[in-house]
Amino acid sequence: MELSKFSFGVGDRFNHEGNAQLKAIIKANDKGVEVTPVWNKSNREHDIVHSEPKGTRIEADNAVKTLGWEGGYCVDADHINLTNVDRFVDYCDFFTLDVAAYIGNESSSEDVAAFKKSCEVLGDEVNIPGIVEPINLTGELLETVAKKYLAAINEAGKIYRHIENKKGAGTFITEVSMDEVETPQTSVDMFFILKMISNQKIPAQTIAPKFTGRFNKGVDYVGNVDQFAKEFEQDVLVIDYAIKEFGLPENLKLSVHSGSDKFSIYPVMAEVIKKFDKGLHVKTAGTTWLEEVIGLAISGNEGLKMAKEIYAGALERKEELCAPYADVIDIDDSQLPSVGEVAGWSGEKFGDTLRHIPGHPDYNANFRQLIHVGYKVAAEMGEKYTSMLKKYADVVGACVEENIYERHLKRLFGL
Ligand SMILES: [Zn+2]
């Protein structure tokens, strides 16, 4: 099973927006850019929403059937490890092996020696076309990268083989992710990570490093865009080298776990992949849930009432809701409106405050981040929430579709 050059991960907390999401993908395809939809949902999300991977599979299959989509599509077991992968095995055909927690763990001296030996064929110096600085393969450098990444990639090998034993080789797509960490990985790190992946014989088709800057949930990139551009380009060049020299899959490409809505770096990524004629996978997640809240708010009356209830619930339980996302949100409390203030808002005002239109006078990134992590409040409403999604499916679906097409796909693929 091969992932195409361009693919886009649509997360969907409540499994109601599959059709709207696929409609946006179809629009991009109609404009001549072949994009494969991937429905990603992490173990963490399933736990918080109390959903099962089977639901994501049903949602994806139904959307594909309803809209007559004939292209490829996948269901991604996002951020899984050995302790939870079995829950996903029967329903997914894309597995994101998250080994971030193993970075820096100790490896046996035999493993380290074997890794160092495997690097001997590379010589003392590696020059990657397009990158000025050569990599000097000193014993010290090899020790350092082994200390950082060897245990993590060996763990990825274990998870991969576990899935392969259950599903069969070649029947699923493998991603290796290490993005949920503090310290970014450099292109030199990437070089050795890919060497280790090759040593482990993991046929990775996508790789998700931690890039420089902050990838806060649901809001734009915070960091040095020029530095990001440089690192992104170097990673693309290292991957190209690794495909040729380490025998990794021809279609191996970067996967950007965007946390949704990294609009200011979308054009940067678009430019680099175009320049080198490379592929790209971008994952979004909560951006669709936020459109549901916007859709309910602008549908008025009971929808607006529920949107306000969700905000009030999220504000009251802010600490609890933010805790699992501590590293990926930055909320300035002083910029959060009070429940009393929001109570007086029209649906339009609520929607404009939440909708991600940078520069819009009402847009509030703090409000948006809080609602982003507030999906637990809606999950606890259960049927009460999902019945509203059904009732206002047209308005909500239009918001979801517009968001993915107009704000994401257009910027990413220059449509
Ligand atoms: Zn991630």
Boltz pocket constraint, residues with backbone or C-beta under 6 A from the ligand:
constraints:
  - pocket:
      binder: B
      contacts: [[A, 79], [A, 177], [A, 179], [A, 180], [A, 257]]
      max_distance: 6.0
